[in-house]
């Protein structure tokens, strides 16, 4: 169904393939019973959707702020959204570059699930705005420019959505460390 919708909206082959890869990785994450593998699949899927070939860290942090920062969910938390995403990205780097599989917590996996679902959901709901990976990059740059100027960015349309879910450790019982 997605493939037909994407073709009808003029979505290019490369971007369509990136979205399909992200969906497959999302599914693999949900099927995995190994915590670090599920986490890594989620992060790779997010990178498929928002990251250019370089400067991943800032791009991913800004992208997650674009897709999730507007909700207000993060205002009453001990950590800001930016701090949570930075921590997640640091753990991703430690996992990929140093093999630190034991550093990934249930809460890290939870956040990666929430981030991926909401980014993917909003991209698919707004293929007219996010018709290419380059258009995602332009929105991220525009968002960053607004933030730099301390202006309120109006990037996503009012029809954007957010799945608000609270962390429940019971949902992550049975996941193996490795």
CORJOZI-V754425 format. One record per residue. OMEGA is omega in degrees with one decimal (NA if undefined). Layout:
BEGIN
OMEGA
OMEGA
END
This chain:
BEGIN
179.0
-177.5
178.9
178.5
-179.0
178.9
-179.5
179.6
177.1
179.1
-177.8
-177.2
-176.7
180.0
178.1
179.2
178.1
179.3
178.6
177.4
179.0
178.7
178.2
178.7
176.7
177.7
178.0
177.5
-179.0
-179.2
-175.6
173.7
176.7
-171.0
-175.5
177.8
177.9
178.6
-177.8
176.3
178.3
-177.3
177.2
178.2
177.0
179.1
176.0
-174.8
-169.7
-170.7
171.1
-178.5
178.4
179.4
-177.4
-171.6
-178.4
179.7
-178.8
178.2
-180.0
179.9
179.9
175.6
178.5
-173.5
-175.0
-173.0
-176.6
-170.3
-176.0
-179.0
-171.6
-174.0
-176.3
-179.5
176.6
179.8
175.3
176.5
-179.8
179.2
179.1
-179.0
177.2
178.7
178.6
-177.9
176.4
178.5
174.8
-179.9
178.1
178.3
-176.3
-172.2
-177.6
177.3
-176.9
-176.5
-176.8
-179.2
-175.4
-179.5
175.3
-179.0
175.7
178.3
177.4
-179.6
179.6
175.1
-178.2
-179.7
-177.3
-177.8
-176.0
176.3
-179.1
179.3
-178.1
175.4
-178.6
178.2
-175.4
178.9
176.6
178.1
-176.6
-174.6
176.9
175.3
177.4
178.7
174.5
179.8
179.7
178.0
178.0
178.4
178.7
177.9
-179.0
178.4
177.2
179.8
-180.0
179.3
-178.4
176.0
178.1
-179.5
173.7
-173.9
-176.6
178.6
-178.6
179.8
176.9
-178.9
179.2
173.5
-179.2
-177.1
177.5
179.0
177.0
-175.1
179.9
179.8
-176.3
176.0
178.4
175.1
178.7
175.8
180.0
NA
END
